[in-house]
């Protein structure tokens, strides 16, 4: 007989998500508590099968937070290479040509480090565990536990549920982990943060968070083709003048190259396909020549919170704090957030220790986190770029103009008193039945040759994604009739294009009322959260699948 009793674990502080923000926070808290002679039970909860398996970023890392947190041995972190000034290029691309431009100050990376976030997270996790913190892998947090308005813990997802919802022989109910403080560092569009927002309206009075999707491949190249630490950023083609984004290429050790494209998830044309545009980028003569003779080895995709300072939510409350990408601590102008996420985790740790020493983690005591952020170099960095992404609401040229003016006005921009408002990205998608929508056409298709350019399924294969097939679908579409009856006409089912992993598919079905139905290929999901973000009707909710499922980004 299956024991269905739900276990409860009592600890002092729980960090949800084993990304750089949570790991930095847990490590800092453990070290500070030890120095203060205070015993705290600290744990980190991670849905991935191991450290770094769900960690994805570009990445060129500003080492500032590493230097603060590990002053004696930060250089032992597994960075790929330091960036030198003569190894940087900034290119404006047209369909056939590349024009070298002066590198804008925010994209000057001399002294920063090309890195694999997966490798960095592995290194951080080892430090955290050595400091006495428990890290629990393959335990996705399914819901926040709230009692009398206070966050008191989280419940992990049940295991061993079949795709029909029945309990299998290996069924295990989730565990209730109760803590004095819960720190949410789940990454962008966090499941628990979304639940809390529904209850507490965390973004009241704030700009909505605006996201981008980053698509990335790692290539093995012929010896000597690229130098470790080489950095290229591109602007322009293949994206149109109204779409935010750009390309990047970073040299790694062992003749490997990171190649990728960032596309703002506030684009207007529902016929746009970010994955296709990424493949198109690689066909540019400048990029194709770099990749010639190479072989694609790894693939991944991830959403990025691009809203900046005005899109930061209420990051504290009774029993909880929000850090890292879950809050939006990312500098979209610099394309950097790892150092800001780590610093937010460190400030959370300091806030928690002070609150517990004063008698408990009340909302008032945890509100000190916001004060610490305001007084830290997080604000010093984010305040001058507070209006950066919003300026691109009117297209590339106005955005670049406002960004340039912002450099000399401390971030205000031209004609802006203080704050530029914006819209949630999905609200900018144009209904194809409107006059503007009727003028929109799909970009030309890209020939997928399996050598330079790849279809979604080939890329998903190279992401190492694996899920137990016999489990409930973790992509919840609240009304599938909308997909068939309205979305087909109004937006041409953009989920088939904005998902970079071929999860969503409209298929013929004679038994369905309209002769078509939505098929969800959940086992393909790379956990990027784009569907949850970009669906024009906001009827998709991404929830974590059974623990350990998903991509394997350990080398990404």
C-alpha positions as CSV (number, residue, x, y, z in Angstrom):
1,X,0.0,0.0,0.0
2,X,1.4,3.4,-1.0
3,X,2.1,5.8,1.9
4,X,0.6,9.1,0.9
5,X,1.4,11.0,4.0
6,X,3.0,14.4,3.2
7,X,6.3,15.0,5.0
8,X,7.2,18.3,6.5
9,X,10.8,19.7,6.8
10,X,11.5,22.6,9.1
11,X,14.5,24.9,8.3
12,X,15.5,28.4,8.9
13,X,16.0,29.8,5.4
14,X,15.1,28.3,2.0
15,X,16.4,29.5,-1.4
16,X,14.3,28.3,-4.3
17,X,16.3,27.8,-7.5
18,X,20.0,27.0,-7.6
19,X,21.1,29.8,-9.9
20,X,23.9,32.3,-9.3
21,X,21.6,34.6,-7.2
22,X,20.4,31.8,-4.8
23,X,23.8,30.2,-4.5
24,X,25.6,33.5,-3.8
25,X,22.9,34.3,-1.2
26,X,23.1,30.9,0.5
27,X,26.9,31.0,0.6
28,X,27.0,34.5,1.9
29,X,24.4,33.8,4.6
30,X,26.2,30.6,5.7
31,X,29.5,32.4,6.0
32,X,28.0,35.5,7.8
33,X,26.0,33.3,10.2
34,X,29.1,31.3,11.1
35,X,31.1,34.5,11.7
36,X,28.3,35.8,13.9
37,X,28.3,32.5,15.9
38,X,24.7,31.8,14.8
39,X,23.6,28.4,13.7
40,X,21.2,28.4,10.8
41,X,19.8,25.6,8.8
42,X,19.9,26.7,5.1
43,X,18.8,24.8,2.1
44,X,18.6,25.4,-1.7
45,X,15.9,23.7,-3.7
46,X,16.6,23.0,-7.4
47,X,14.4,21.4,-10.0
48,X,17.2,20.3,-12.3
49,X,19.0,16.9,-12.0
50,X,22.3,18.5,-11.0
51,X,24.0,21.9,-10.5
52,X,23.9,23.9,-13.7
53,X,21.6,21.6,-15.7
54,X,19.0,24.4,-16.1
55,X,21.5,27.3,-16.1
56,X,21.8,29.2,-19.4
57,X,23.2,32.6,-20.2
58,X,25.4,34.2,-23.0
59,X,27.7,34.9,-21.2
60,X,30.2,37.6,-20.7
61,X,30.5,38.0,-16.9
62,X,31.3,41.1,-15.0
63,X,33.4,39.6,-12.1
64,X,32.5,42.2,-9.6
65,X,30.3,40.0,-7.4
66,X,32.7,37.1,-7.6
67,X,35.5,39.4,-6.3
68,X,33.3,40.5,-3.4
69,X,32.1,37.0,-2.5
70,X,35.3,35.1,-3.0
71,X,38.1,37.7,-2.6
72,X,40.8,35.1,-2.1
73,X,40.0,32.6,-4.9
74,X,37.5,34.1,-7.3
75,X,40.0,33.5,-10.2
76,X,39.7,29.8,-9.6
77,X,36.2,30.0,-11.0
78,X,36.0,28.2,-14.4
79,X,35.9,31.3,-16.6
80,X,36.7,30.6,-20.2
81,X,38.9,33.7,-20.8
82,X,39.3,37.3,-20.0
83,X,38.2,39.7,-22.7
84,X,40.8,42.1,-24.1
85,X,40.0,45.3,-25.9
86,X,41.6,44.2,-29.2
87,X,39.4,41.1,-29.2
88,X,36.1,43.0,-29.3
89,X,33.9,43.9,-32.4
90,X,30.6,45.6,-32.8
91,X,29.0,45.0,-36.2
92,X,25.9,46.4,-37.9
93,X,24.6,43.8,-40.3
94,X,22.7,44.1,-43.5
95,X,21.6,41.1,-45.6
96,X,25.0,40.7,-47.1
97,X,27.5,43.1,-45.5
98,X,28.9,43.8,-42.0
99,X,29.9,47.3,-41.0
100,X,32.3,47.7,-38.0
101,X,31.1,50.4,-35.6
102,X,32.7,51.9,-32.5
103,X,31.9,49.8,-29.6
104,X,29.3,51.6,-27.4
105,X,30.5,52.0,-23.8
106,X,27.9,49.6,-22.3
107,X,29.2,46.8,-24.6
108,X,32.9,47.4,-23.9
109,X,33.9,44.2,-22.1
110,X,37.6,44.6,-21.4
111,X,38.3,43.0,-18.0
112,X,35.1,40.9,-18.1
113,X,35.1,37.1,-18.7
114,X,33.6,34.8,-21.3
115,X,32.0,32.0,-19.3
116,X,29.7,29.0,-19.3
117,X,27.0,29.7,-16.7
118,X,26.6,25.9,-16.3
119,X,30.2,25.5,-15.3
120,X,30.1,28.5,-13.0
121,X,27.0,27.2,-11.2
122,X,28.7,23.9,-10.6
123,X,31.6,25.7,-9.1
124,X,29.3,27.8,-6.9
125,X,27.3,24.8,-5.8
126,X,30.4,23.1,-4.6
127,X,31.3,26.2,-2.5
128,X,27.8,26.3,-1.1
129,X,27.7,22.7,0.0
130,X,31.2,23.0,1.5
131,X,29.8,25.9,3.6
132,X,27.3,23.5,5.2
133,X,24.2,24.4,3.0
134,X,22.0,21.5,1.8
135,X,21.3,21.6,-1.9
136,X,18.3,19.4,-2.9
137,X,18.3,18.5,-6.6
138,X,15.3,17.2,-8.6
139,X,12.9,18.9,-6.2
140,X,10.7,21.5,-8.1
141,X,8.8,23.9,-6.0
142,X,5.1,23.6,-7.0
143,X,3.5,26.2,-4.8
144,X,4.0,28.8,-2.1
145,X,2.6,28.0,1.4
146,X,0.9,31.1,2.8
147,X,-0.8,31.3,6.2
148,X,-2.6,34.4,7.4
149,X,-0.9,36.5,4.8
150,X,2.6,35.2,5.5
151,X,4.8,33.0,3.4
152,X,5.8,30.1,5.6
153,X,7.4,27.7,3.0
154,X,6.9,25.9,-0.2
155,X,5.4,22.6,-1.3
156,X,7.4,20.5,-3.8
157,X,5.7,18.7,-6.6
158,X,4.3,15.3,-6.3
159,X,6.2,12.5,-8.1
160,X,4.9,9.4,-9.8
161,X,1.7,10.8,-11.4
162,X,0.8,9.4,-14.8
163,X,-0.2,11.5,-17.8
164,X,-3.8,10.6,-17.0
165,X,-3.4,11.9,-13.5
166,X,-3.3,8.5,-11.8
167,X,-0.9,7.6,-9.0
168,X,1.8,5.2,-10.2
169,X,3.6,2.6,-8.1
170,X,6.4,5.0,-7.5
171,X,4.1,7.8,-6.3
172,X,5.5,10.1,-3.7
173,X,3.6,13.2,-2.4
174,X,5.5,16.4,-2.4
175,X,7.2,17.7,0.8
176,X,6.2,20.8,2.7
177,X,9.4,22.7,3.5
178,X,8.6,25.3,6.1
179,X,11.1,28.2,6.7
180,X,11.3,31.4,8.5
181,X,12.3,33.0,5.2
182,X,11.7,31.9,1.7
183,X,14.0,33.4,-1.0
184,X,12.7,33.1,-4.5
185,X,15.5,32.9,-7.1
186,X,13.7,30.7,-9.7
187,X,14.9,32.6,-12.7
188,X,12.7,34.7,-15.1
189,X,8.9,34.3,-14.9
190,X,9.2,32.2,-11.7
191,X,6.3,29.9,-11.0
192,X,6.1,30.9,-7.3
193,X,6.6,34.6,-8.0
194,X,3.7,34.4,-10.4
195,X,1.6,32.8,-7.7
196,X,2.6,35.5,-5.2
197,X,1.9,38.3,-7.6
198,X,-1.7,37.0,-8.1
199,X,-2.2,37.2,-4.3
200,X,-0.1,40.3,-3.5
201,X,0.0,42.3,-6.7
202,X,3.7,42.7,-6.6
203,X,3.9,44.9,-9.7
204,X,1.4,47.4,-8.6
205,X,2.6,50.9,-9.6
206,X,5.5,49.4,-11.5
207,X,6.2,48.9,-15.2
208,X,5.3,45.4,-16.3
209,X,8.3,43.1,-16.7
210,X,9.4,42.9,-20.3
211,X,11.3,39.9,-21.6
212,X,13.5,38.8,-24.4
213,X,14.4,35.3,-25.5
214,X,18.0,34.3,-25.9
215,X,18.8,31.4,-28.3
216,X,22.3,30.0,-28.2
217,X,24.4,27.2,-29.8
218,X,27.9,26.2,-29.0
219,X,30.1,25.1,-31.9
220,X,33.3,23.1,-32.2
221,X,35.4,25.0,-34.7
222,X,38.6,24.2,-36.6
223,X,41.8,24.9,-34.5
224,X,42.8,28.6,-34.4
225,X,39.5,29.9,-35.9
226,X,38.6,31.9,-32.8
227,X,40.5,33.1,-29.8
228,X,39.2,32.4,-26.3
229,X,37.8,35.7,-25.0
230,X,36.9,37.0,-28.5
231,X,33.6,39.0,-28.4
232,X,31.4,40.0,-31.2
233,X,28.0,41.8,-30.9
234,X,25.7,42.5,-33.8
235,X,22.8,44.9,-34.5
236,X,20.4,45.0,-37.4
237,X,19.8,42.1,-39.8
238,X,18.1,39.6,-39.5
239,X,15.7,41.5,-37.3
240,X,13.5,44.3,-38.7
241,X,13.6,47.9,-37.6
242,X,10.7,47.5,-35.1
243,X,12.1,44.4,-33.3
244,X,14.4,44.7,-30.3
245,X,17.4,42.4,-30.3
246,X,20.8,41.5,-31.7
247,X,23.4,38.7,-32.1
248,X,26.4,37.7,-30.2
249,X,29.4,35.4,-30.6
250,X,31.9,34.6,-27.8
251,X,35.1,32.6,-28.0
252,X,35.6,29.8,-25.5
253,X,38.5,27.6,-24.7
254,X,39.3,24.5,-26.9
255,X,38.2,26.2,-30.1
256,X,34.6,26.4,-29.1
257,X,32.3,29.3,-30.0
258,X,29.1,30.6,-28.5
259,X,26.8,31.9,-31.2
260,X,23.4,33.4,-30.3
261,X,20.5,35.8,-30.9
262,X,18.4,37.8,-28.5
263,X,14.9,38.8,-29.6
264,X,12.7,41.0,-27.5
265,X,9.5,39.3,-26.5
266,X,7.6,42.5,-27.3
267,X,7.8,42.1,-31.1
268,X,4.7,43.2,-33.1
269,X,4.5,40.7,-35.9
270,X,2.9,37.4,-34.8
271,X,4.4,35.7,-37.8
272,X,7.9,36.3,-36.6
273,X,9.8,33.1,-35.6
274,X,12.8,33.8,-33.2
275,X,14.3,30.4,-33.8
276,X,14.2,30.9,-37.6
277,X,15.8,34.3,-37.3
278,X,18.6,32.8,-35.2
279,X,19.2,30.2,-38.0
280,X,19.1,33.1,-40.5
281,X,21.7,35.0,-38.6
282,X,24.2,32.1,-39.1
283,X,23.8,32.4,-42.9
284,X,25.2,35.9,-43.0
285,X,28.6,35.8,-44.8
286,X,30.4,37.2,-41.8
287,X,29.0,34.6,-39.4
288,X,28.9,31.7,-41.8
289,X,32.6,32.1,-42.5
290,X,33.4,31.9,-38.8
291,X,31.3,28.7,-38.5
292,X,32.6,27.1,-41.7
293,X,34.0,23.6,-41.1
294,X,32.6,23.6,-37.6
295,X,30.0,21.4,-35.9
296,X,27.2,22.4,-33.6
297,X,27.5,20.7,-30.2
298,X,25.0,22.2,-27.8
299,X,21.8,24.3,-28.0
300,X,19.6,26.1,-25.5
301,X,17.1,28.9,-25.1
302,X,16.1,31.1,-22.1
303,X,14.0,34.1,-21.4
304,X,15.7,37.3,-20.0
305,X,14.0,39.9,-17.9
306,X,14.7,43.2,-19.8
307,X,12.4,45.7,-18.0
308,X,15.1,47.2,-15.8
309,X,14.7,49.4,-12.7
310,X,11.1,50.4,-13.3
311,X,10.1,46.8,-13.7
312,X,11.4,45.6,-10.4
313,X,8.5,44.3,-8.3
314,X,7.9,44.5,-4.6
315,X,10.9,42.3,-3.7
316,X,10.0,41.6,-0.1
317,X,7.1,40.8,2.1
318,X,6.1,38.9,5.2
319,X,8.4,35.8,5.1
320,X,9.8,36.2,1.6
321,X,12.3,37.9,-0.6
322,X,12.7,37.9,-4.4
323,X,16.2,38.0,-6.0
324,X,18.0,37.6,-9.3
325,X,16.1,37.1,-12.6
326,X,12.9,36.4,-10.7
327,X,12.9,40.1,-9.7
328,X,14.6,41.4,-12.9
329,X,18.0,42.3,-11.7
330,X,19.5,42.5,-15.2
331,X,21.1,45.3,-17.2
332,X,19.6,45.0,-20.7
333,X,22.0,47.6,-22.1
334,X,25.1,45.7,-21.0
335,X,23.5,42.2,-21.6
336,X,24.6,41.3,-18.1
337,X,22.7,40.0,-15.0
338,X,24.8,37.3,-13.4
339,X,26.8,39.8,-11.2
340,X,23.6,41.7,-10.3
341,X,21.8,38.5,-9.4
342,X,24.6,37.4,-7.2
343,X,24.7,40.8,-5.5
344,X,21.0,40.7,-4.9
345,X,21.4,37.3,-3.2
346,X,24.2,38.7,-1.0
347,X,22.0,41.6,0.0
348,X,19.2,39.2,0.8
349,X,21.5,37.2,3.0
350,X,22.5,40.3,5.0
351,X,18.9,41.3,5.3
352,X,17.9,37.9,6.6
353,X,20.6,37.7,9.2
354,X,19.7,41.1,10.5
355,X,16.0,40.3,10.7
356,X,16.5,37.0,12.5
357,X,18.9,38.6,14.9
358,X,16.3,41.2,15.6
359,X,13.6,38.7,16.5
360,X,12.1,37.4,13.2
361,X,11.6,37.9,9.5
362,X,8.7,40.3,9.5
363,X,7.6,42.3,6.5
364,X,9.0,45.5,8.0
365,X,12.5,43.9,8.7
366,X,12.7,42.3,5.3
367,X,11.8,45.6,3.6
368,X,15.4,46.5,4.5
369,X,16.3,44.5,1.4
370,X,14.9,47.2,-0.8
371,X,16.8,49.9,1.1
372,X,20.0,47.8,0.7
373,X,19.5,47.5,-3.0
374,X,18.9,51.3,-3.2
375,X,22.2,51.9,-1.4
376,X,24.2,49.4,-3.4
377,X,26.0,49.3,-6.7
378,X,22.9,47.5,-8.1
379,X,21.1,50.8,-8.3
380,X,24.2,52.7,-9.3
381,X,24.3,50.4,-12.4
382,X,20.6,50.1,-13.2
383,X,19.4,53.7,-12.6
384,X,21.3,55.2,-15.5
385,X,19.7,52.6,-17.9
386,X,16.2,52.8,-16.3
387,X,14.6,53.8,-19.5
388,X,16.6,51.7,-21.9
389,X,14.3,49.0,-23.1
390,X,11.2,51.1,-23.0
391,X,12.7,53.5,-25.5
392,X,12.6,50.7,-28.1
393,X,8.8,50.5,-28.0
394,X,8.8,52.7,-31.1
395,X,11.5,50.8,-33.0
396,X,15.3,50.5,-33.3
397,X,16.1,54.0,-34.5
398,X,14.2,55.8,-31.7
399,X,15.5,53.4,-29.2
400,X,19.1,53.9,-30.2
401,X,18.6,57.6,-30.2
402,X,17.2,57.6,-26.7
403,X,19.9,55.2,-25.5
404,X,22.5,57.6,-26.8
405,X,20.9,60.6,-25.2
406,X,20.5,58.5,-22.0
407,X,24.3,58.1,-21.8
408,X,24.7,61.9,-21.4
409,X,21.5,62.6,-19.3
410,X,22.1,59.9,-16.7
411,X,19.4,57.7,-18.2
412,X,16.6,60.1,-18.5
413,X,16.6,60.4,-22.3
414,X,15.1,63.1,-24.5
415,X,11.8,64.6,-23.3
416,X,11.4,62.2,-20.5
417,X,10.8,63.6,-17.0
418,X,11.9,60.5,-15.2
419,X,10.2,57.3,-16.2
420,X,9.2,55.9,-19.5
421,X,6.2,53.6,-19.3
422,X,5.8,50.5,-21.3
423,X,3.4,47.6,-22.0
424,X,3.7,43.9,-21.3
425,X,5.3,42.4,-24.3
426,X,2.4,40.2,-25.4
427,X,0.2,43.4,-25.6
428,X,2.3,44.7,-28.5
429,X,1.5,41.7,-30.7
430,X,-0.7,42.9,-33.6
431,X,-4.0,41.2,-34.4
432,X,-3.8,40.0,-38.0
433,X,-7.4,41.1,-38.6
434,X,-6.6,44.8,-37.9
435,X,-5.5,47.1,-40.7
436,X,-1.9,47.0,-39.5
437,X,-2.1,43.3,-39.1
438,X,-3.3,42.7,-42.6
439,X,-0.1,44.3,-43.9
440,X,2.1,41.8,-42.0
441,X,3.8,39.0,-43.8
442,X,5.9,36.1,-42.5
443,X,9.7,36.5,-43.0
444,X,11.1,34.4,-45.8
445,X,11.8,30.8,-44.8
446,X,15.4,29.7,-44.1
447,X,16.7,26.6,-45.8
448,X,17.6,24.2,-43.0
449,X,20.6,22.1,-44.1
450,X,21.5,20.2,-40.9
451,X,25.0,21.6,-41.1
452,X,24.8,25.3,-40.6
453,X,21.1,25.7,-39.9
454,X,18.9,23.3,-38.0
455,X,15.2,22.7,-37.3
456,X,13.8,22.9,-33.8
457,X,14.0,19.1,-33.1
458,X,17.6,18.9,-34.1
459,X,18.4,21.8,-31.7
460,X,16.3,20.3,-28.9
461,X,18.3,17.0,-29.3
462,X,21.5,19.0,-28.7
463,X,20.0,20.6,-25.6
464,X,20.0,17.2,-23.8
465,X,16.4,17.7,-22.9
466,X,14.7,14.6,-21.4
467,X,11.4,14.2,-19.5
468,X,9.5,11.2,-18.2
469,X,6.8,10.8,-20.9
470,X,4.3,9.4,-18.5
471,X,3.5,12.4,-16.4
472,X,1.0,15.3,-16.6
473,X,1.6,17.9,-19.2
474,X,3.3,20.8,-17.4
475,X,2.2,23.5,-19.9
476,X,-1.3,24.3,-18.8
477,X,-3.5,25.9,-21.5
478,X,-6.6,27.1,-19.7
479,X,-9.0,27.2,-22.7
480,X,-7.8,25.3,-25.8
481,X,-10.9,26.4,-27.7
482,X,-9.4,29.8,-27.9
483,X,-6.4,28.3,-29.7
484,X,-8.6,26.9,-32.5
485,X,-11.5,29.3,-32.7
486,X,-9.8,32.7,-32.1
487,X,-6.0,32.5,-32.2
488,X,-5.9,30.7,-35.6
489,X,-7.6,33.8,-37.1
490,X,-6.3,36.6,-35.0
491,X,-2.7,35.6,-34.6
492,X,-2.1,32.5,-36.7
493,X,-1.2,30.4,-33.6
494,X,2.1,32.2,-32.8
495,X,2.9,29.5,-30.1
496,X,4.1,27.4,-33.0
497,X,6.7,30.0,-33.8
498,X,7.7,31.7,-30.5
499,X,8.4,28.4,-28.8
500,X,12.0,27.5,-29.6
501,X,11.5,23.7,-29.0
502,X,8.5,22.6,-31.1
503,X,6.3,22.1,-28.1
504,X,3.1,23.6,-29.6
505,X,1.6,22.2,-32.8
506,X,-1.8,22.6,-34.4
507,X,-2.7,19.3,-35.9
508,X,-5.6,18.1,-38.0
509,X,-8.2,16.1,-36.1
510,X,-11.4,15.1,-37.7
511,X,-12.9,14.3,-34.3
512,X,-12.3,17.9,-33.1
513,X,-15.2,20.4,-33.5
514,X,-13.1,22.6,-35.8
515,X,-11.2,19.8,-37.4
516,X,-8.0,20.9,-35.7
517,X,-6.7,20.8,-32.2
518,X,-3.7,21.9,-30.2
519,X,-1.1,19.2,-29.5
520,X,1.4,19.9,-26.8
521,X,4.7,18.0,-27.1
522,X,5.7,18.6,-23.5
523,X,8.8,16.4,-23.6
524,X,10.5,18.8,-26.0
525,X,10.3,21.7,-23.5
526,X,13.6,23.5,-22.7
527,X,12.0,25.5,-19.8
528,X,12.6,28.9,-21.4
529,X,9.1,30.2,-20.3
530,X,8.5,32.0,-23.6
531,X,5.0,30.5,-23.9
532,X,4.0,31.8,-20.5
533,X,5.3,35.2,-21.4
534,X,4.3,35.8,-25.0
535,X,0.9,34.1,-25.5
536,X,-1.4,36.9,-26.6
537,X,-4.3,35.7,-24.5
538,X,-2.2,34.9,-21.4
539,X,-3.9,31.4,-21.1
540,X,-0.7,29.4,-20.9
541,X,0.9,28.7,-17.5
542,X,4.2,27.0,-17.3
543,X,4.6,24.8,-14.2
544,X,7.6,22.7,-13.4
545,X,7.5,19.1,-14.6
546,X,8.6,16.1,-12.4
547,X,11.9,16.7,-10.8
548,X,15.0,16.3,-12.9
549,X,13.2,16.7,-16.2
550,X,14.3,19.3,-18.7
551,X,17.4,20.4,-20.5
552,X,21.0,19.5,-19.6
553,X,22.9,22.8,-19.8
554,X,25.9,21.8,-17.8
555,X,28.3,23.0,-20.6
556,X,26.2,26.0,-21.7
